Amino acid sequence: MKENFRDENIDFLIRSILALETEEECFNFFCDLCTVTELQSISQRLVVAKMLSDKEVYSDIVKKTKASTATISRVNRSLKYGNDGYEIIFDRLREQEK
């Protein structure tokens, strides 16, 4: 999945995100870039991924996030067979918490 849709537009998006320096800049950028619904969906998937990574069960994830079981399954598939992007983030956040 990593390279099959990557193009110059996606590369520009990635470089743009990497240019952000603060949480406030990041928040403002994503508010400009995404609709409220898109941003809520993205953040929900990230929370679902974190909960799955922490070995929480589907029923608890549904209760806490209101995510559908289909969404949870898709995120779980990414965690198992994806590019380890979620785990990179979770590892770095854990390091920041120390």
C-alpha positions as CSV (number, residue, x, y, z in Angstrom):
1,M,0.0,0.0,0.0
2,K,2.9,2.3,0.7
3,E,3.8,3.4,-2.9
4,N,0.8,2.5,-5.1
5,F,-0.8,6.0,-4.8
6,R,2.1,8.2,-3.8
7,D,2.5,11.2,-6.1
8,E,3.8,14.8,-6.1
9,N,0.6,16.0,-4.4
10,I,0.9,13.6,-1.5
11,D,4.7,14.4,-1.2
12,F,3.7,18.1,-1.0
13,L,1.2,17.4,1.7
14,I,3.8,15.5,3.7
15,R,6.4,18.2,3.3
16,S,3.8,20.8,4.4
17,I,3.0,18.9,7.5
18,L,6.6,18.5,8.4
19,A,7.1,22.2,8.0
20,L,4.7,22.9,10.9
21,E,6.4,23.7,14.2
22,T,3.8,24.0,17.0
23,E,0.6,22.3,18.0
24,E,-1.3,25.6,17.3
25,E,0.2,25.7,13.7
26,C,-0.8,22.1,13.2
27,F,-4.3,22.7,14.5
28,N,-4.8,25.7,12.3
29,F,-3.4,23.9,9.2
30,F,-5.7,20.9,9.7
31,C,-8.7,23.1,10.4
32,D,-8.0,24.8,7.1
33,L,-7.3,21.6,5.2
34,C,-10.1,19.4,6.5
35,T,-13.8,19.7,7.2
36,V,-14.8,19.2,10.8
37,T,-16.1,15.8,9.9
38,E,-12.9,14.7,8.2
39,L,-10.8,15.9,11.1
40,Q,-13.1,14.1,13.6
41,S,-12.8,10.9,11.5
42,I,-9.0,11.1,11.3
43,S,-8.7,11.7,15.0
44,Q,-11.2,8.9,15.8
45,R,-9.1,6.5,13.8
46,L,-5.9,7.5,15.6
47,V,-7.6,7.0,19.0
48,V,-8.9,3.6,17.8
49,A,-5.4,2.7,16.7
50,K,-4.0,3.7,20.1
51,M,-6.6,1.7,21.9
52,L,-6.0,-1.4,19.7
53,S,-2.3,-1.0,20.2
54,D,-2.9,-0.9,24.0
55,K,-4.8,-4.2,23.6
56,E,-8.2,-2.8,24.4
57,V,-11.2,-4.9,23.2
58,Y,-13.6,-3.9,20.4
59,S,-16.6,-3.4,22.7
60,D,-14.7,-0.9,24.9
61,I,-13.4,0.9,21.8
62,V,-16.9,1.2,20.4
63,K,-18.2,2.6,23.8
64,K,-15.4,5.1,24.2
65,T,-15.0,6.3,20.6
66,K,-18.4,5.6,19.0
67,A,-16.4,4.1,16.1
68,S,-18.2,1.4,14.0
69,T,-16.8,-2.1,14.2
70,A,-16.0,-1.7,10.5
71,T,-13.8,1.3,11.2
72,I,-12.1,-0.6,14.1
73,S,-11.5,-3.5,11.8
74,R,-9.9,-1.3,9.1
75,V,-7.7,0.4,11.6
76,N,-6.7,-3.0,13.1
77,R,-5.8,-4.2,9.6
78,S,-3.5,-1.2,9.2
79,L,-1.9,-1.9,12.5
80,K,-1.2,-5.5,11.5
81,Y,-0.4,-5.2,7.8
82,G,0.4,-1.5,7.3
83,N,3.5,0.5,7.2
84,D,4.0,0.8,11.0
85,G,3.1,4.5,10.9
86,Y,0.8,4.3,13.9
87,E,3.4,2.5,16.0
88,I,6.1,5.1,15.1
89,I,3.8,7.8,16.4
90,F,2.9,5.9,19.6
91,D,6.5,5.1,20.4
92,R,7.5,8.7,20.0
93,L,4.6,9.9,22.1
94,R,5.6,7.4,24.8
95,E,9.2,8.8,24.7
96,Q,7.9,12.3,25.1
97,E,5.9,11.3,28.2
98,K,9.0,10.1,30.0
